[in-house]
Amino acid sequence: MKGKKTGKAKSTPCPKCGSIDVIPILYGYPGPGMMEGAEKGLISLGGCCVGDRDPRKQCKTCGEEFDRPPARGSKISP
């Protein structure tokens, strides 16, 4: 079946503890869907203020927040 997701997507392991129990951090004013996702532990709420280098993932095992975008103007290796 095309377009149907099967199982969990591969996740980047936590750089602190190595756990793969990682969830996305979402920013902005949370609506009912975001609140429900946070209550179920499917997402982490990052707050309403959004910055350029806010972390995009949080480890559910140790709480580490990671996967920050590169700083503007920094060179990314190929």
Secondary structure, 3 states (H helix, E strand, C coil): CCCCCCCCCCCCCCCCCCCCCEEEEEECCCCHHHHHHHHCCCCEEEECCCCCCCCCEEECCCCCEECCCCCCCCCCCC
